[in-house]
């Protein structure tokens, strides 16, 4: 059922509502509920009709199962967005490896110093360090006074 409500839970809720409303107010509440359900159904039909009119023949081509939000996996979406498995064409690979025109060659590392690893083409760069919050420096200056 909807929102994890099972038949048993709906029956329990209906019994509690029946006890709370009592026999005098229960028929009026049932009529109000049926009016609310009919109005919601009419609004849904009108919305569907309007979408069909605005989209035209393309409405029938939409795969609604694919657009089901319950099928979205955030991990897969992020992985697909950041990891492109398609290899670079040879020209783009050569351009990425070549230094920019007029650029100076990188100096050789000092003995005993391990050079930083360069990321693979298309890889995400390492995150930058965050500066200290400004409130912390102002707070320490206030304490010093």
Chimera marker file (.cmm) of the C-alpha trace (Angstrom):
<marker_set name="trace">
<marker id="1" x="0.000" y="0.000" z="0.000" r="1" g="1" b="0" radius="0.5"/>
<marker id="2" x="0.911" y="3.665" z="0.092" r="1" g="1" b="0" radius="0.5"/>
<marker id="3" x="3.578" y="4.943" z="2.520" r="1" g="1" b="0" radius="0.5"/>
<marker id="4" x="4.008" y="1.555" z="4.155" r="1" g="1" b="0" radius="0.5"/>
<marker id="5" x="0.397" y="1.327" z="5.298" r="1" g="1" b="0" radius="0.5"/>
<marker id="6" x="-0.775" y="-2.243" z="5.351" r="1" g="1" b="0" radius="0.5"/>
<marker id="7" x="-4.406" y="-3.317" z="5.379" r="1" g="1" b="0" radius="0.5"/>
<marker id="8" x="-4.233" y="-4.023" z="9.102" r="1" g="1" b="0" radius="0.5"/>
<marker id="9" x="-2.942" y="-0.529" z="9.863" r="1" g="1" b="0" radius="0.5"/>
<marker id="10" x="-5.701" y="1.054" z="7.797" r="1" g="1" b="0" radius="0.5"/>
<marker id="11" x="-8.325" y="-0.978" z="9.696" r="1" g="1" b="0" radius="0.5"/>
<marker id="12" x="-6.857" y="0.105" z="13.042" r="1" g="1" b="0" radius="0.5"/>
<marker id="13" x="-6.889" y="3.752" z="11.932" r="1" g="1" b="0" radius="0.5"/>
<marker id="14" x="-10.494" y="3.433" z="10.737" r="1" g="1" b="0" radius="0.5"/>
<marker id="15" x="-11.574" y="1.928" z="14.079" r="1" g="1" b="0" radius="0.5"/>
<marker id="16" x="-9.835" y="4.711" z="16.016" r="1" g="1" b="0" radius="0.5"/>
<marker id="17" x="-11.456" y="7.375" z="13.803" r="1" g="1" b="0" radius="0.5"/>
<marker id="18" x="-14.848" y="5.701" z="14.294" r="1" g="1" b="0" radius="0.5"/>
<marker id="19" x="-14.395" y="5.737" z="18.073" r="1" g="1" b="0" radius="0.5"/>
<marker id="20" x="-13.182" y="9.330" z="18.182" r="1" g="1" b="0" radius="0.5"/>
<marker id="21" x="-15.909" y="10.741" z="15.918" r="1" g="1" b="0" radius="0.5"/>
<marker id="22" x="-18.733" y="8.701" z="17.338" r="1" g="1" b="0" radius="0.5"/>
<marker id="23" x="-21.950" y="7.595" z="15.651" r="1" g="1" b="0" radius="0.5"/>
<marker id="24" x="-23.354" y="11.144" z="15.345" r="1" g="1" b="0" radius="0.5"/>
<marker id="25" x="-20.483" y="12.720" z="13.393" r="1" g="1" b="0" radius="0.5"/>
<marker id="26" x="-19.297" y="9.650" z="11.467" r="1" g="1" b="0" radius="0.5"/>
<marker id="27" x="-21.773" y="9.936" z="8.511" r="1" g="1" b="0" radius="0.5"/>
<marker id="28" x="-20.878" y="13.610" z="7.950" r="1" g="1" b="0" radius="0.5"/>
<marker id="29" x="-17.158" y="12.793" z="8.106" r="1" g="1" b="0" radius="0.5"/>
<marker id="30" x="-17.636" y="9.955" z="5.597" r="1" g="1" b="0" radius="0.5"/>
<marker id="31" x="-19.429" y="12.308" z="3.183" r="1" g="1" b="0" radius="0.5"/>
<marker id="32" x="-16.688" y="14.903" z="3.541" r="1" g="1" b="0" radius="0.5"/>
<marker id="33" x="-14.045" y="12.235" z="2.898" r="1" g="1" b="0" radius="0.5"/>
<marker id="34" x="-15.809" y="10.988" z="-0.256" r="1" g="1" b="0" radius="0.5"/>
<marker id="35" x="-16.059" y="14.584" z="-1.557" r="1" g="1" b="0" radius="0.5"/>
<marker id="36" x="-12.351" y="15.068" z="-0.877" r="1" g="1" b="0" radius="0.5"/>
<marker id="37" x="-11.415" y="11.843" z="-2.673" r="1" g="1" b="0" radius="0.5"/>
<marker id="38" x="-13.639" y="12.686" z="-5.682" r="1" g="1" b="0" radius="0.5"/>
<marker id="39" x="-12.144" y="16.179" z="-5.914" r="1" g="1" b="0" radius="0.5"/>
<marker id="40" x="-8.590" y="14.796" z="-5.750" r="1" g="1" b="0" radius="0.5"/>
<marker id="41" x="-9.439" y="12.255" z="-8.463" r="1" g="1" b="0" radius="0.5"/>
<marker id="42" x="-10.931" y="15.003" z="-10.681" r="1" g="1" b="0" radius="0.5"/>
<marker id="43" x="-7.843" y="17.171" z="-10.214" r="1" g="1" b="0" radius="0.5"/>
<marker id="44" x="-5.599" y="14.248" z="-11.145" r="1" g="1" b="0" radius="0.5"/>
<marker id="45" x="-7.640" y="13.523" z="-14.289" r="1" g="1" b="0" radius="0.5"/>
<marker id="46" x="-7.616" y="17.198" z="-15.307" r="1" g="1" b="0" radius="0.5"/>
<marker id="47" x="-3.867" y="17.375" z="-14.800" r="1" g="1" b="0" radius="0.5"/>
<marker id="48" x="-3.286" y="14.235" z="-16.858" r="1" g="1" b="0" radius="0.5"/>
<marker id="49" x="-5.499" y="15.578" z="-19.639" r="1" g="1" b="0" radius="0.5"/>
<marker id="50" x="-3.683" y="18.916" z="-19.658" r="1" g="1" b="0" radius="0.5"/>
<marker id="51" x="-0.254" y="17.251" z="-19.784" r="1" g="1" b="0" radius="0.5"/>
<marker id="52" x="-1.412" y="15.054" z="-22.681" r="1" g="1" b="0" radius="0.5"/>
<marker id="53" x="-2.674" y="18.132" z="-24.543" r="1" g="1" b="0" radius="0.5"/>
<marker id="54" x="0.524" y="20.111" z="-23.967" r="1" g="1" b="0" radius="0.5"/>
<marker id="55" x="2.923" y="17.287" z="-24.805" r="1" g="1" b="0" radius="0.5"/>
<marker id="56" x="0.879" y="16.053" z="-27.735" r="1" g="1" b="0" radius="0.5"/>
<marker id="57" x="1.876" y="12.749" z="-29.321" r="1" g="1" b="0" radius="0.5"/>
<marker id="58" x="5.156" y="12.720" z="-27.365" r="1" g="1" b="0" radius="0.5"/>
<marker id="59" x="3.206" y="11.910" z="-24.186" r="1" g="1" b="0" radius="0.5"/>
<marker id="60" x="2.697" y="8.319" z="-25.322" r="1" g="1" b="0" radius="0.5"/>
<marker id="61" x="6.432" y="7.952" z="-26.072" r="1" g="1" b="0" radius="0.5"/>
<marker id="62" x="7.511" y="8.736" z="-22.492" r="1" g="1" b="0" radius="0.5"/>
<marker id="63" x="8.692" y="5.699" z="-20.538" r="1" g="1" b="0" radius="0.5"/>
<marker id="64" x="7.116" y="6.445" z="-17.140" r="1" g="1" b="0" radius="0.5"/>
<marker id="65" x="8.740" y="3.404" z="-15.516" r="1" g="1" b="0" radius="0.5"/>
<marker id="66" x="12.165" y="4.887" z="-16.218" r="1" g="1" b="0" radius="0.5"/>
<marker id="67" x="11.183" y="8.162" z="-14.499" r="1" g="1" b="0" radius="0.5"/>
<marker id="68" x="10.072" y="6.435" z="-11.298" r="1" g="1" b="0" radius="0.5"/>
<marker id="69" x="11.933" y="8.219" z="-8.457" r="1" g="1" b="0" radius="0.5"/>
<marker id="70" x="12.075" y="4.996" z="-6.424" r="1" g="1" b="0" radius="0.5"/>
<marker id="71" x="14.479" y="3.564" z="-9.001" r="1" g="1" b="0" radius="0.5"/>
<marker id="72" x="17.052" y="6.359" z="-8.655" r="1" g="1" b="0" radius="0.5"/>
<marker id="73" x="20.270" y="5.387" z="-6.945" r="1" g="1" b="0" radius="0.5"/>
<marker id="74" x="22.213" y="8.515" z="-5.911" r="1" g="1" b="0" radius="0.5"/>
<marker id="75" x="25.478" y="6.584" z="-5.854" r="1" g="1" b="0" radius="0.5"/>
<marker id="76" x="24.994" y="5.460" z="-9.454" r="1" g="1" b="0" radius="0.5"/>
<marker id="77" x="24.045" y="8.970" z="-10.586" r="1" g="1" b="0" radius="0.5"/>
<marker id="78" x="27.168" y="10.470" z="-9.004" r="1" g="1" b="0" radius="0.5"/>
<marker id="79" x="29.373" y="7.680" z="-10.325" r="1" g="1" b="0" radius="0.5"/>
<marker id="80" x="28.015" y="8.132" z="-13.847" r="1" g="1" b="0" radius="0.5"/>
<marker id="81" x="28.447" y="11.897" z="-13.650" r="1" g="1" b="0" radius="0.5"/>
<marker id="82" x="32.058" y="11.854" z="-12.460" r="1" g="1" b="0" radius="0.5"/>
<marker id="83" x="33.480" y="8.719" z="-14.008" r="1" g="1" b="0" radius="0.5"/>
<marker id="84" x="33.518" y="8.743" z="-17.753" r="1" g="1" b="0" radius="0.5"/>
<marker id="85" x="34.630" y="5.340" z="-18.979" r="1" g="1" b="0" radius="0.5"/>
<marker id="86" x="34.967" y="6.481" z="-22.585" r="1" g="1" b="0" radius="0.5"/>
<marker id="87" x="38.663" y="6.673" z="-23.522" r="1" g="1" b="0" radius="0.5"/>
<marker id="88" x="40.050" y="9.922" z="-24.850" r="1" g="1" b="0" radius="0.5"/>
<marker id="89" x="40.687" y="10.106" z="-28.575" r="1" g="1" b="0" radius="0.5"/>
<marker id="90" x="44.424" y="10.041" z="-29.475" r="1" g="1" b="0" radius="0.5"/>
<marker id="91" x="44.479" y="13.763" z="-30.369" r="1" g="1" b="0" radius="0.5"/>
<marker id="92" x="42.878" y="14.827" z="-27.078" r="1" g="1" b="0" radius="0.5"/>
<marker id="93" x="45.246" y="12.504" z="-25.165" r="1" g="1" b="0" radius="0.5"/>
<marker id="94" x="48.250" y="14.072" z="-26.886" r="1" g="1" b="0" radius="0.5"/>
<marker id="95" x="46.993" y="17.597" z="-26.199" r="1" g="1" b="0" radius="0.5"/>
<marker id="96" x="46.381" y="16.781" z="-22.547" r="1" g="1" b="0" radius="0.5"/>
<marker id="97" x="49.910" y="15.393" z="-22.153" r="1" g="1" b="0" radius="0.5"/>
<marker id="98" x="51.654" y="18.207" z="-24.050" r="1" g="1" b="0" radius="0.5"/>
<marker id="99" x="52.721" y="21.347" z="-22.163" r="1" g="1" b="0" radius="0.5"/>
<marker id="100" x="50.988" y="24.593" z="-23.008" r="1" g="1" b="0" radius="0.5"/>
<marker id="101" x="52.742" y="26.820" z="-25.568" r="1" g="1" b="0" radius="0.5"/>
<marker id="102" x="55.206" y="29.147" z="-23.857" r="1" g="1" b="0" radius="0.5"/>
<marker id="103" x="55.061" y="27.222" z="-20.582" r="1" g="1" b="0" radius="0.5"/>
<marker id="104" x="58.309" y="26.632" z="-18.735" r="1" g="1" b="0" radius="0.5"/>
<marker id="105" x="59.229" y="23.013" z="-18.031" r="1" g="1" b="0" radius="0.5"/>
<marker id="106" x="58.730" y="21.887" z="-14.467" r="1" g="1" b="0" radius="0.5"/>
<marker id="107" x="61.901" y="21.949" z="-12.337" r="1" g="1" b="0" radius="0.5"/>
<marker id="108" x="63.405" y="18.626" z="-11.368" r="1" g="1" b="0" radius="0.5"/>
<marker id="109" x="62.605" y="17.578" z="-7.805" r="1" g="1" b="0" radius="0.5"/>
<marker id="110" x="65.285" y="17.857" z="-5.168" r="1" g="1" b="0" radius="0.5"/>
<marker id="111" x="67.064" y="14.629" z="-4.220" r="1" g="1" b="0" radius="0.5"/>
<marker id="112" x="65.022" y="12.617" z="-1.726" r="1" g="1" b="0" radius="0.5"/>
<marker id="113" x="61.789" y="14.480" z="-2.535" r="1" g="1" b="0" radius="0.5"/>
<marker id="114" x="59.008" y="12.437" z="-4.023" r="1" g="1" b="0" radius="0.5"/>
<marker id="115" x="57.110" y="14.388" z="-6.693" r="1" g="1" b="0" radius="0.5"/>
<marker id="116" x="53.360" y="14.744" z="-6.268" r="1" g="1" b="0" radius="0.5"/>
<marker id="117" x="51.303" y="12.306" z="-8.258" r="1" g="1" b="0" radius="0.5"/>
<marker id="118" x="49.543" y="13.815" z="-11.237" r="1" g="1" b="0" radius="0.5"/>
<marker id="119" x="45.916" y="12.857" z="-11.656" r="1" g="1" b="0" radius="0.5"/>
<marker id="120" x="44.889" y="10.871" z="-14.680" r="1" g="1" b="0" radius="0.5"/>
<marker id="121" x="43.208" y="12.839" z="-17.480" r="1" g="1" b="0" radius="0.5"/>
<marker id="122" x="39.561" y="13.309" z="-16.648" r="1" g="1" b="0" radius="0.5"/>
<marker id="123" x="40.058" y="12.483" z="-12.941" r="1" g="1" b="0" radius="0.5"/>
<marker id="124" x="38.701" y="14.772" z="-10.265" r="1" g="1" b="0" radius="0.5"/>
<marker id="125" x="41.281" y="17.058" z="-8.617" r="1" g="1" b="0" radius="0.5"/>
<marker id="126" x="41.992" y="16.697" z="-4.924" r="1" g="1" b="0" radius="0.5"/>
<marker id="127" x="39.866" y="18.973" z="-2.731" r="1" g="1" b="0" radius="0.5"/>
<marker id="128" x="41.476" y="22.215" z="-1.628" r="1" g="1" b="0" radius="0.5"/>
<marker id="129" x="42.095" y="22.874" z="2.049" r="1" g="1" b="0" radius="0.5"/>
<marker id="130" x="39.497" y="25.055" z="3.687" r="1" g="1" b="0" radius="0.5"/>
<marker id="131" x="40.723" y="28.283" z="5.316" r="1" g="1" b="0" radius="0.5"/>
<marker id="132" x="40.148" y="28.770" z="9.022" r="1" g="1" b="0" radius="0.5"/>
<marker id="133" x="36.836" y="30.428" z="9.842" r="1" g="1" b="0" radius="0.5"/>
<marker id="134" x="37.035" y="34.172" z="10.317" r="1" g="1" b="0" radius="0.5"/>
<marker id="135" x="35.140" y="33.979" z="13.617" r="1" g="1" b="0" radius="0.5"/>
<marker id="136" x="37.943" y="31.939" z="15.187" r="1" g="1" b="0" radius="0.5"/>
<marker id="137" x="40.594" y="34.631" z="14.548" r="1" g="1" b="0" radius="0.5"/>
<marker id="138" x="38.290" y="37.409" z="15.762" r="1" g="1" b="0" radius="0.5"/>
<marker id="139" x="37.458" y="35.359" z="18.857" r="1" g="1" b="0" radius="0.5"/>
<marker id="140" x="41.132" y="34.837" z="19.725" r="1" g="1" b="0" radius="0.5"/>
<marker id="141" x="41.852" y="38.550" z="19.203" r="1" g="1" b="0" radius="0.5"/>
<marker id="142" x="39.001" y="39.422" z="21.569" r="1" g="1" b="0" radius="0.5"/>
<marker id="143" x="40.302" y="37.023" z="24.223" r="1" g="1" b="0" radius="0.5"/>
<marker id="144" x="43.805" y="38.465" z="23.978" r="1" g="1" b="0" radius="0.5"/>
<marker id="145" x="42.538" y="41.961" z="24.832" r="1" g="1" b="0" radius="0.5"/>
<link id1="1" id2="2" r="1" g="1" b="0" radius="0.2"/>
<link id1="2" id2="3" r="1" g="1" b="0" radius="0.2"/>
<link id1="3" id2="4" r="1" g="1" b="0" radius="0.2"/>
<link id1="4" id2="5" r="1" g="1" b="0" radius="0.2"/>
<link id1="5" id2="6" r="1" g="1" b="0" radius="0.2"/>
<link id1="6" id2="7" r="1" g="1" b="0" radius="0.2"/>
<link id1="7" id2="8" r="1" g="1" b="0" radius="0.2"/>
<link id1="8" id2="9" r="1" g="1" b="0" radius="0.2"/>
<link id1="9" id2="10" r="1" g="1" b="0" radius="0.2"/>
<link id1="10" id2="11" r="1" g="1" b="0" radius="0.2"/>
<link id1="11" id2="12" r="1" g="1" b="0" radius="0.2"/>
<link id1="12" id2="13" r="1" g="1" b="0" radius="0.2"/>
<link id1="13" id2="14" r="1" g="1" b="0" radius="0.2"/>
<link id1="14" id2="15" r="1" g="1" b="0" radius="0.2"/>
<link id1="15" id2="16" r="1" g="1" b="0" radius="0.2"/>
<link id1="16" id2="17" r="1" g="1" b="0" radius="0.2"/>
<link id1="17" id2="18" r="1" g="1" b="0" radius="0.2"/>
<link id1="18" id2="19" r="1" g="1" b="0" radius="0.2"/>
<link id1="19" id2="20" r="1" g="1" b="0" radius="0.2"/>
<link id1="20" id2="21" r="1" g="1" b="0" radius="0.2"/>
<link id1="21" id2="22" r="1" g="1" b="0" radius="0.2"/>
<link id1="22" id2="23" r="1" g="1" b="0" radius="0.2"/>
<link id1="23" id2="24" r="1" g="1" b="0" radius="0.2"/>
<link id1="24" id2="25" r="1" g="1" b="0" radius="0.2"/>
<link id1="25" id2="26" r="1" g="1" b="0" radius="0.2"/>
<link id1="26" id2="27" r="1" g="1" b="0" radius="0.2"/>
<link id1="27" id2="28" r="1" g="1" b="0" radius="0.2"/>
<link id1="28" id2="29" r="1" g="1" b="0" radius="0.2"/>
<link id1="29" id2="30" r="1" g="1" b="0" radius="0.2"/>
<link id1="30" id2="31" r="1" g="1" b="0" radius="0.2"/>
<link id1="31" id2="32" r="1" g="1" b="0" radius="0.2"/>
<link id1="32" id2="33" r="1" g="1" b="0" radius="0.2"/>
<link id1="33" id2="34" r="1" g="1" b="0" radius="0.2"/>
<link id1="34" id2="35" r="1" g="1" b="0" radius="0.2"/>
<link id1="35" id2="36" r="1" g="1" b="0" radius="0.2"/>
<link id1="36" id2="37" r="1" g="1" b="0" radius="0.2"/>
<link id1="37" id2="38" r="1" g="1" b="0" radius="0.2"/>
<link id1="38" id2="39" r="1" g="1" b="0" radius="0.2"/>
<link id1="39" id2="40" r="1" g="1" b="0" radius="0.2"/>
<link id1="40" id2="41" r="1" g="1" b="0" radius="0.2"/>
<link id1="41" id2="42" r="1" g="1" b="0" radius="0.2"/>
<link id1="42" id2="43" r="1" g="1" b="0" radius="0.2"/>
<link id1="43" id2="44" r="1" g="1" b="0" radius="0.2"/>
<link id1="44" id2="45" r="1" g="1" b="0" radius="0.2"/>
<link id1="45" id2="46" r="1" g="1" b="0" radius="0.2"/>
<link id1="46" id2="47" r="1" g="1" b="0" radius="0.2"/>
<link id1="47" id2="48" r="1" g="1" b="0" radius="0.2"/>
<link id1="48" id2="49" r="1" g="1" b="0" radius="0.2"/>
<link id1="49" id2="50" r="1" g="1" b="0" radius="0.2"/>
<link id1="50" id2="51" r="1" g="1" b="0" radius="0.2"/>
<link id1="51" id2="52" r="1" g="1" b="0" radius="0.2"/>
<link id1="52" id2="53" r="1" g="1" b="0" radius="0.2"/>
<link id1="53" id2="54" r="1" g="1" b="0" radius="0.2"/>
<link id1="54" id2="55" r="1" g="1" b="0" radius="0.2"/>
<link id1="55" id2="56" r="1" g="1" b="0" radius="0.2"/>
<link id1="56" id2="57" r="1" g="1" b="0" radius="0.2"/>
<link id1="57" id2="58" r="1" g="1" b="0" radius="0.2"/>
<link id1="58" id2="59" r="1" g="1" b="0" radius="0.2"/>
<link id1="59" id2="60" r="1" g="1" b="0" radius="0.2"/>
<link id1="60" id2="61" r="1" g="1" b="0" radius="0.2"/>
<link id1="61" id2="62" r="1" g="1" b="0" radius="0.2"/>
<link id1="62" id2="63" r="1" g="1" b="0" radius="0.2"/>
<link id1="63" id2="64" r="1" g="1" b="0" radius="0.2"/>
<link id1="64" id2="65" r="1" g="1" b="0" radius="0.2"/>
<link id1="65" id2="66" r="1" g="1" b="0" radius="0.2"/>
<link id1="66" id2="67" r="1" g="1" b="0" radius="0.2"/>
<link id1="67" id2="68" r="1" g="1" b="0" radius="0.2"/>
<link id1="68" id2="69" r="1" g="1" b="0" radius="0.2"/>
<link id1="69" id2="70" r="1" g="1" b="0" radius="0.2"/>
<link id1="70" id2="71" r="1" g="1" b="0" radius="0.2"/>
<link id1="71" id2="72" r="1" g="1" b="0" radius="0.2"/>
<link id1="72" id2="73" r="1" g="1" b="0" radius="0.2"/>
<link id1="73" id2="74" r="1" g="1" b="0" radius="0.2"/>
<link id1="74" id2="75" r="1" g="1" b="0" radius="0.2"/>
<link id1="75" id2="76" r="1" g="1" b="0" radius="0.2"/>
<link id1="76" id2="77" r="1" g="1" b="0" radius="0.2"/>
<link id1="77" id2="78" r="1" g="1" b="0" radius="0.2"/>
<link id1="78" id2="79" r="1" g="1" b="0" radius="0.2"/>
<link id1="79" id2="80" r="1" g="1" b="0" radius="0.2"/>
<link id1="80" id2="81" r="1" g="1" b="0" radius="0.2"/>
<link id1="81" id2="82" r="1" g="1" b="0" radius="0.2"/>
<link id1="82" id2="83" r="1" g="1" b="0" radius="0.2"/>
<link id1="83" id2="84" r="1" g="1" b="0" radius="0.2"/>
<link id1="84" id2="85" r="1" g="1" b="0" radius="0.2"/>
<link id1="85" id2="86" r="1" g="1" b="0" radius="0.2"/>
<link id1="86" id2="87" r="1" g="1" b="0" radius="0.2"/>
<link id1="87" id2="88" r="1" g="1" b="0" radius="0.2"/>
<link id1="88" id2="89" r="1" g="1" b="0" radius="0.2"/>
<link id1="89" id2="90" r="1" g="1" b="0" radius="0.2"/>
<link id1="90" id2="91" r="1" g="1" b="0" radius="0.2"/>
<link id1="91" id2="92" r="1" g="1" b="0" radius="0.2"/>
<link id1="92" id2="93" r="1" g="1" b="0" radius="0.2"/>
<link id1="93" id2="94" r="1" g="1" b="0" radius="0.2"/>
<link id1="94" id2="95" r="1" g="1" b="0" radius="0.2"/>
<link id1="95" id2="96" r="1" g="1" b="0" radius="0.2"/>
<link id1="96" id2="97" r="1" g="1" b="0" radius="0.2"/>
<link id1="97" id2="98" r="1" g="1" b="0" radius="0.2"/>
<link id1="98" id2="99" r="1" g="1" b="0" radius="0.2"/>
<link id1="99" id2="100" r="1" g="1" b="0" radius="0.2"/>
<link id1="100" id2="101" r="1" g="1" b="0" radius="0.2"/>
<link id1="101" id2="102" r="1" g="1" b="0" radius="0.2"/>
<link id1="102" id2="103" r="1" g="1" b="0" radius="0.2"/>
<link id1="103" id2="104" r="1" g="1" b="0" radius="0.2"/>
<link id1="104" id2="105" r="1" g="1" b="0" radius="0.2"/>
<link id1="105" id2="106" r="1" g="1" b="0" radius="0.2"/>
<link id1="106" id2="107" r="1" g="1" b="0" radius="0.2"/>
<link id1="107" id2="108" r="1" g="1" b="0" radius="0.2"/>
<link id1="108" id2="109" r="1" g="1" b="0" radius="0.2"/>
<link id1="109" id2="110" r="1" g="1" b="0" radius="0.2"/>
<link id1="110" id2="111" r="1" g="1" b="0" radius="0.2"/>
<link id1="111" id2="112" r="1" g="1" b="0" radius="0.2"/>
<link id1="112" id2="113" r="1" g="1" b="0" radius="0.2"/>
<link id1="113" id2="114" r="1" g="1" b="0" radius="0.2"/>
<link id1="114" id2="115" r="1" g="1" b="0" radius="0.2"/>
<link id1="115" id2="116" r="1" g="1" b="0" radius="0.2"/>
<link id1="116" id2="117" r="1" g="1" b="0" radius="0.2"/>
<link id1="117" id2="118" r="1" g="1" b="0" radius="0.2"/>
<link id1="118" id2="119" r="1" g="1" b="0" radius="0.2"/>
<link id1="119" id2="120" r="1" g="1" b="0" radius="0.2"/>
<link id1="120" id2="121" r="1" g="1" b="0" radius="0.2"/>
<link id1="121" id2="122" r="1" g="1" b="0" radius="0.2"/>
<link id1="122" id2="123" r="1" g="1" b="0" radius="0.2"/>
<link id1="123" id2="124" r="1" g="1" b="0" radius="0.2"/>
<link id1="124" id2="125" r="1" g="1" b="0" radius="0.2"/>
<link id1="125" id2="126" r="1" g="1" b="0" radius="0.2"/>
<link id1="126" id2="127" r="1" g="1" b="0" radius="0.2"/>
<link id1="127" id2="128" r="1" g="1" b="0" radius="0.2"/>
<link id1="128" id2="129" r="1" g="1" b="0" radius="0.2"/>
<link id1="129" id2="130" r="1" g="1" b="0" radius="0.2"/>
<link id1="130" id2="131" r="1" g="1" b="0" radius="0.2"/>
<link id1="131" id2="132" r="1" g="1" b="0" radius="0.2"/>
<link id1="132" id2="133" r="1" g="1" b="0" radius="0.2"/>
<link id1="133" id2="134" r="1" g="1" b="0" radius="0.2"/>
<link id1="134" id2="135" r="1" g="1" b="0" radius="0.2"/>
<link id1="135" id2="136" r="1" g="1" b="0" radius="0.2"/>
<link id1="136" id2="137" r="1" g="1" b="0" radius="0.2"/>
<link id1="137" id2="138" r="1" g="1" b="0" radius="0.2"/>
<link id1="138" id2="139" r="1" g="1" b="0" radius="0.2"/>
<link id1="139" id2="140" r="1" g="1" b="0" radius="0.2"/>
<link id1="140" id2="141" r="1" g="1" b="0" radius="0.2"/>
<link id1="141" id2="142" r="1" g="1" b="0" radius="0.2"/>
<link id1="142" id2="143" r="1" g="1" b="0" radius="0.2"/>
<link id1="143" id2="144" r="1" g="1" b="0" radius="0.2"/>
<link id1="144" id2="145" r="1" g="1" b="0" radius="0.2"/>
</marker_set>
